[in-house]
Amino acid sequence: MGSNPTSTASARARFQCGRTQAFDAAGADPNPGREGRVLEPQSTALFLLFMAAFIGLIWWMAVARQVAFRVLAACLAFVPAMLFGVAAVNKYYDYYETWGAVIDDFTNQAANQSPPLHTIPDLTSQKFSKILGGLVNDAAARQQGYTVQLTIDGKLSHLRRTVYVYLPPQYFQKAYAHYRFPAIELYTGFPGEPQDWINVLGVTTTLDTLIGDGLAKPTVLVMPDTNGDRRHMLECLNLPNGPRDGTYLAQDVPDFVSQTIRVQPPGKAWGAAGYSEGGFCAANLALQYRRAFGYAGVLSGYFSPLDILIGEPPRYVQPFAGDAALRAANTPMDELPLLPSWAAIPQFWLGAGSGDIQDVSAARAFQQLLLPRQPKVRVVLYPGGGHTMLTWRALVTPMLEWMTPQLTAQAHKYRAAPAGHHAHAHVPSACPTCLEGHGAVGPSLSPPDRPSSG
């Protein structure tokens, strides 16, 4: 049986997420001046301001002669002290770099993002295009892309969750008007929300920059709410007598998106990626639903399920109610060796912070299992990184550089396949029922520029 190197209790604490920064090919910070940004959330000047305010209020409390003023000064001193603590935690985990990210995260409304679009009965691609046309500033979208906030009802899982979909600038450009884009489904860690990918990790900005530099290909990013809310941790599993998160994320969401938005059908032109708990989701779902995904990116993930956090009030419980076979089928370290050597599996990309021994060990152990099937798989390490957002923000760049060109190549292959050969071929699975639920889809068109193979 594959197991996490830590105890269950310590593992829970480890996989509650923190934050990180991006690095270039040489491992350098691409934003070397960020420490000098005056009064930004992680700036030295902001910490000095809080300290000065605290010291000034303490001095006032000491010299004030009236009791009322002393009490007022003591109460006010609590404010900069509290803010200093919050800023220190933010800096330690590298959560927010700018006030804009703070505002976007707390208001849940970023630039070039739609208001919430709740479930629309019988929503078709034509209806969606019409709705989108009434929301989007075309000139801005052609330059910056656009994020759509949807509510998707799962036909198979019967779950209802929020899903953010980022449409890159090319989606709105005439040259791509008849192109069905590849897609990546992105999973957050715990606690987290789908918009963390945008507001904290900056994935949309990173993708646009890489496309502009010729290092990535236009891809639609699909960011579902993996847990339903920030208080629960469900690990994207189909739980006995519980929510069927796996079905929702790997079948309901890709099916809905591919039938509504100009993206490829579930299959080799879809990727799955996530960090921390989301890394486990990407690894497990990619193996469970091998006809839905062609590529998987695991950033500081783990490969054996932890206790989940469920119920009201939330409490930690074992996810499979003592069913050892079901647990093994949802443990990538155990599941992968059980698959026949000829079974097709998604291509994997593994990343971790070099400073976190447990993350590196887990990635290397899974790499060893993959090597007989995927000799070129490697573990990408962020120098000195830990289990934080700094590491994951950094690893997003090489992951997108690796995955998006290959997804685009698969999208071109799908378009070039002979008529009648677009249906998913049969592949064996440790979870046979996971392969159900993908309906027929129409053909795609190749991108304006022929993608490079990769």
C-alpha positions in Angstrom: 0.0 0.0 0.0 1.3 3.5 -0.8 1.4 5.7 2.2 2.1 9.3 3.1 5.4 9.7 4.9 3.8 11.6 7.8 1.2 10.6 10.3 -2.4 11.4 9.5 -2.6 14.3 11.9 0.6 15.9 10.8 -0.3 15.3 7.1 -3.5 17.3 7.6 -1.6 20.3 8.8 1.0 20.0 6.1 -1.5 20.1 3.2 -3.4 23.2 4.4 -2.1 25.6 1.8 0.3 28.5 2.0 1.6 30.8 -0.8 4.7 31.5 -3.4 6.4 33.4 -6.3 7.3 32.8 -9.9 10.9 32.1 -11.2 12.4 32.2 -14.6 14.5 29.5 -16.3 17.5 30.4 -14.2 15.5 30.2 -11.0 15.5 34.0 -10.5 12.5 36.0 -9.3 11.0 37.8 -12.3 9.8 40.6 -10.0 13.1 41.5 -8.3 11.7 44.9 -7.3 8.7 43.7 -5.4 10.3 44.2 -2.0 10.7 47.9 -2.9 7.0 48.4 -3.7 6.0 51.1 -1.1 3.2 50.0 1.2 2.3 46.9 -0.7 1.1 43.9 1.5 4.7 42.5 1.7 6.7 45.7 1.7 9.2 46.5 4.4 7.7 50.1 4.6 4.3 48.7 5.6 5.8 46.7 8.5 7.7 49.8 9.6 4.5 51.8 9.5 2.7 49.3 11.7 5.6 49.2 14.2 5.8 53.0 14.3 2.0 53.3 14.9 2.2 50.7 17.7 5.2 52.3 19.4 3.6 55.7 19.2 0.3 54.5 20.7 2.2 52.7 23.5 4.2 55.9 24.2 0.9 57.8 24.3 -0.5 55.3 26.8 2.5 55.7 29.0 2.6 59.5 29.1 -1.2 60.1 29.2 -2.4 61.3 32.5 -6.1 60.7 32.1 -7.3 57.1 32.4 -9.7 57.5 29.5 -6.8 58.4 27.1 -4.7 55.5 28.4 -7.5 53.0 27.7 -8.1 54.5 24.3 -4.4 54.3 23.4 -4.2 50.7 24.6 -7.3 49.8 22.5 -5.9 51.5 19.4 -2.5 49.9 19.9 -4.2 46.5 19.4 -5.0 47.5 15.8 -1.5 47.9 14.3 -0.3 45.0 16.4 -3.0 42.8 14.9 -2.3 44.1 11.3 1.4 43.5 11.8 0.6 39.8 12.7 -1.7 39.4 9.7 0.9 41.0 7.4 3.6 38.7 8.8 1.5 35.6 8.1 0.8 36.9 4.6 4.5 37.5 4.0 5.5 34.1 5.4 3.1 32.2 3.1 3.5 34.8 0.2 -0.2 34.9 -0.2 -1.0 38.4 -1.5 1.6 40.5 -3.3 -0.6 43.5 -4.2 -3.6 45.3 -2.7 -5.3 44.6 -6.0 -5.1 40.9 -5.3 -6.5 41.4 -1.8 -9.4 43.4 -3.1 -10.2 41.0 -5.9 -10.1 38.0 -3.5 -12.4 39.6 -0.9 -14.8 41.2 -3.4 -14.7 38.1 -5.6 -14.7 40.4 -8.6 -11.6 40.9 -10.8 -11.1 42.9 -13.9 -12.5 41.4 -17.1 -14.7 39.0 -15.1 -18.4 38.4 -15.6 -20.9 38.7 -12.8 -22.2 35.3 -11.5 -24.1 33.5 -14.2 -26.4 31.1 -12.4 -27.8 28.0 -14.0 -29.5 28.8 -17.2 -31.9 26.0 -18.4 -30.9 24.3 -21.7 -27.9 26.5 -22.1 -26.3 25.8 -25.5 -23.2 27.2 -27.1 -25.3 29.6 -29.1 -27.1 30.9 -26.0 -23.7 31.2 -24.2 -22.2 33.1 -27.0 -25.1 35.5 -27.0 -24.9 36.0 -23.3 -21.2 36.5 -23.5 -21.6 39.0 -26.3 -23.7 41.2 -24.0 -21.1 41.1 -21.2 -17.8 41.4 -22.9 -15.9 44.5 -24.0 -14.5 42.9 -27.2 -11.6 45.3 -27.5 -10.5 44.6 -23.9 -11.2 40.8 -24.2 -9.0 40.6 -27.3 -6.1 42.0 -25.3 -6.7 40.5 -21.8 -9.1 37.6 -22.1 -12.2 37.2 -20.0 -13.2 35.2 -17.0 -16.7 33.8 -16.7 -18.2 32.8 -13.4 -20.7 30.0 -13.9 -22.9 27.8 -11.7 -22.9 24.3 -13.0 -25.4 21.7 -12.0 -24.0 18.2 -12.3 -26.2 15.9 -14.3 -24.5 12.7 -13.0 -23.3 13.9 -9.5 -26.3 16.1 -8.7 -23.8 18.6 -7.2 -24.1 22.3 -7.8 -20.9 24.4 -7.6 -19.3 27.6 -8.9 -16.8 27.2 -11.8 -14.6 30.0 -13.1 -13.7 29.7 -16.8 -10.9 31.8 -18.2 -11.1 32.5 -22.0 -7.8 33.7 -23.3 -7.5 36.7 -25.6 -7.4 34.5 -28.7 -10.9 33.2 -27.9 -12.2 36.7 -29.0 -9.9 37.1 -32.0 -11.2 36.5 -35.6 -8.4 34.2 -36.5 -9.7 31.8 -33.8 -13.4 32.2 -34.4 -13.9 28.6 -35.4 -11.3 27.0 -33.2 -12.1 24.7 -30.4 -9.5 25.3 -27.7 -7.8 22.7 -25.4 -8.6 23.1 -21.7 -6.9 22.6 -18.3 -9.0 21.9 -15.2 -7.3 23.5 -12.2 -7.8 22.3 -8.6 -6.9 24.3 -5.4 -5.5 23.2 -2.2 -7.2 23.3 1.2 -8.5 25.8 2.3 -8.9 27.5 -1.0 -11.3 28.8 -3.6 -11.1 28.6 -7.4 -10.4 32.3 -7.8 -7.1 31.7 -5.8 -5.7 30.5 -9.1 -6.3 34.0 -10.6 -6.0 36.4 -7.6 -3.1 34.7 -5.8 -1.3 32.4 -8.2 -1.8 34.8 -11.2 -2.3 31.9 -13.6 -4.2 33.9 -16.2 -1.6 36.6 -16.3 1.2 34.0 -16.5 -0.5 32.2 -19.3 -1.0 35.4 -21.3 2.6 36.4 -20.8 3.9 33.0 -21.9 1.7 33.0 -25.0 3.0 36.4 -25.9 6.5 35.1 -25.5 5.8 32.1 -27.7 6.3 29.7 -24.7 2.7 28.5 -24.3 -0.3 28.0 -26.5 -3.8 29.5 -26.0 -5.8 27.3 -23.6 -9.1 27.7 -21.7 -8.6 27.4 -18.0 -11.4 25.8 -16.0 -11.4 26.4 -12.2 -14.1 24.5 -10.3 -14.9 24.8 -6.6 -13.5 21.4 -5.5 -14.8 21.2 -2.0 -18.1 23.2 -2.0 -16.8 25.8 0.5 -13.6 26.6 2.5 -14.6 24.6 5.5 -14.6 21.2 3.9 -11.8 19.0 2.4 -13.2 16.3 0.1 -10.2 15.4 -2.0 -12.2 15.2 -5.2 -13.4 11.7 -4.2 -16.6 9.8 -4.8 -17.6 9.1 -1.2 -19.6 6.1 -0.1 -23.1 7.5 0.7 -21.7 11.0 0.2 -21.0 13.6 -2.5 -19.6 12.4 -5.8 -17.0 15.0 -6.3 -15.0 12.9 -8.7 -17.9 12.5 -11.0 -18.7 16.2 -10.9 -15.1 17.3 -11.6 -14.1 14.7 -14.2 -17.4 14.2 -16.0 -20.1 16.9 -15.3 -17.8 19.9 -15.5 -15.8 18.9 -18.7 -19.0 17.7 -20.4 -20.9 21.0 -19.6 -17.9 23.2 -20.6 -17.2 21.3 -23.9 -20.9 21.5 -24.9 -21.3 25.2 -24.0 -17.9 26.8 -24.8 -15.6 26.4 -27.8 -13.3 23.9 -26.2 -12.3 20.3 -27.1 -14.4 17.4 -25.8 -13.0 15.6 -22.8 -10.0 13.5 -23.8 -6.4 14.0 -24.7 -6.8 17.8 -25.3 -7.8 18.2 -21.7 -5.4 18.5 -18.8 -5.8 18.3 -15.0 -3.5 20.2 -12.6 -3.5 21.2 -9.0 -1.4 22.1 -5.9 -1.3 20.4 -2.5 -4.8 18.7 -2.1 -5.4 19.8 -5.7 -2.3 17.9 -6.7 -3.7 14.7 -5.3 -7.0 15.5 -7.1 -5.1 15.9 -10.4 -3.1 12.6 -10.0 -6.1 10.5 -8.8 -8.7 11.9 -11.3 -6.2 11.5 -14.2 -5.8 7.8 -13.4 -9.4 7.2 -12.5 -10.8 9.0 -15.6 -8.2 8.3 -18.2 -10.6 9.0 -21.1 -11.3 12.5 -19.8 -7.7 13.8 -19.5 -4.5 13.5 -21.6 -2.1 15.3 -19.2 -1.8 15.9 -15.5 0.3 18.4 -13.5 0.9 17.7 -9.8 2.4 20.6 -7.8 3.5 19.5 -4.3 0.8 16.9 -4.3 0.5 13.7 -2.4 -0.4 10.3 -3.7 -2.4 8.6 -0.9 -5.7 10.0 0.4 -5.8 11.7 3.8 -8.7 11.9 6.2 -11.4 14.2 4.7 -13.1 17.1 6.5 -16.9 16.7 6.1 -20.2 17.2 7.9 -21.8 20.0 10.0 -19.9 20.9 12.0 -17.0 19.7 9.8 -15.0 16.8 11.3 -12.2 14.6 10.0 -13.2 11.1 9.0 -11.8 8.3 6.9 -13.1 8.7 3.4 -13.9 5.1 2.5 -15.5 3.7 5.7 -13.0 0.9 6.0 -13.3 -0.3 2.4 -9.6 -1.2 1.6 -10.3 -2.0 -2.0 -11.9 1.4 -2.6 -9.1 3.1 -0.8 -6.5 1.3 -3.0 -8.4 2.3 -6.1 -8.1 5.9 -5.1 -4.5 5.8 -4.1 -2.3 6.6 -7.1 0.7 4.9 -5.5 -1.3 1.7 -5.3 -3.5 2.1 -8.4 -0.7 2.7 -11.0 1.2 -0.5 -10.4 -2.1 -2.5 -10.8 -2.8 -1.2 -14.3 -1.6 -3.4 -17.2 1.6 -2.3 -18.7 -0.2 -1.6 -22.0 -2.9 0.5 -20.5 -2.8 4.1 -21.7 -2.5 6.7 -19.0 -2.2 10.5 -19.1 1.3 12.1 -19.4 2.4 13.5 -16.0 4.3 16.6 -14.9 5.6 16.6 -11.3 6.8 19.6 -9.4 7.7 20.5 -5.8 9.7 23.0 -3.7 13.3 21.7 -3.1 13.1 22.8 0.5 10.2 20.4 1.4 11.7 17.0 1.8 8.3 15.2 2.1 7.0 16.8 -1.1 10.2 15.9 -3.0 10.2 12.4 -1.7 6.5 11.9 -2.6 7.1 13.2 -6.1 10.2 11.1 -6.7 8.4 8.0 -5.4 5.6 8.5 -7.9 8.1 9.3 -10.6 9.7 5.9 -10.1 6.4 4.2 -10.7 5.8 6.3 -13.9 9.3 5.8 -15.4 8.6 2.4 -17.0 5.6 3.9 -18.8 6.9 7.5 -19.3 10.7 7.4 -19.4 10.9 11.2 -19.9 8.9 12.1 -16.8 10.9 14.3 -14.3 10.5 16.2 -11.1 10.8 20.0 -11.5 12.1 21.6 -8.3 11.8 25.2 -7.2 15.0 26.1 -5.4 14.5 26.5 -1.7 10.7 26.4 -2.0 8.4 24.9 0.6 4.8 23.8 0.7 3.7 27.3 0.0 2.0 29.5 -2.6 5.5 30.9 -3.5 6.4 27.5 -4.8 3.2 26.9 -6.6 3.2 30.3 -8.2 6.7 29.5 -9.4 5.9 26.1 -10.7 2.8 27.3 -12.7 5.2 28.7 -15.4 7.1 25.5 -16.3 3.9 23.4 -16.0 2.1 25.6 -18.6 5.1 25.6 -20.8 5.1 21.8 -20.8 1.4 21.1 -21.0 -0.2 23.7 -23.3 1.8 22.9 -26.5 1.0 19.2 -26.1 -2.7 19.9 -25.5 -2.7 22.1 -28.6 -1.0 19.3 -30.6 -3.7 16.9 -29.4 -6.4 19.4 -30.4 -4.9 19.4 -33.9 -4.8 15.6 -34.0 -8.5 15.4 -33.0 -9.4 17.7 -35.9 -7.3 15.6 -38.3 -8.7 12.2 -37.3 -10.9 10.5 -39.9 -14.7 10.7 -39.5 -16.0 8.3 -37.0 -12.7 8.0 -35.1 -13.4 10.8 -32.5 -15.1 8.5 -30.0 -13.0 7.6 -27.0 -11.4 4.2 -27.3 -11.8 1.7 -24.6 -9.2 1.7 -21.9 -9.1 -0.5 -18.8 -9.7 1.2 -15.5 -9.5 0.5 -11.8 -12.8 2.4 -11.6 -14.9 1.2 -14.6 -17.9 3.3 -13.7 -15.7 6.4 -13.9 -15.5 6.0 -17.7 -19.2 6.5 -18.2 -21.0 9.7 -19.1 -19.2 11.2 -22.1 -21.7 11.9 -24.9 -20.9 12.5 -28.6 -19.5 15.9 -29.5 -18.9 17.7 -32.7 -15.7 18.0 -34.6 -13.1 20.7 -33.8 -11.2 23.0 -36.1 -7.4 23.4 -36.1 -5.9 26.6 -34.8 -4.8 29.3 -37.3 -1.2 28.4 -36.8 -0.3 24.7 -36.9 0.8 23.6 -33.4 4.2 22.2 -32.9 4.3 18.6 -31.7 5.5 17.9 -28.3 
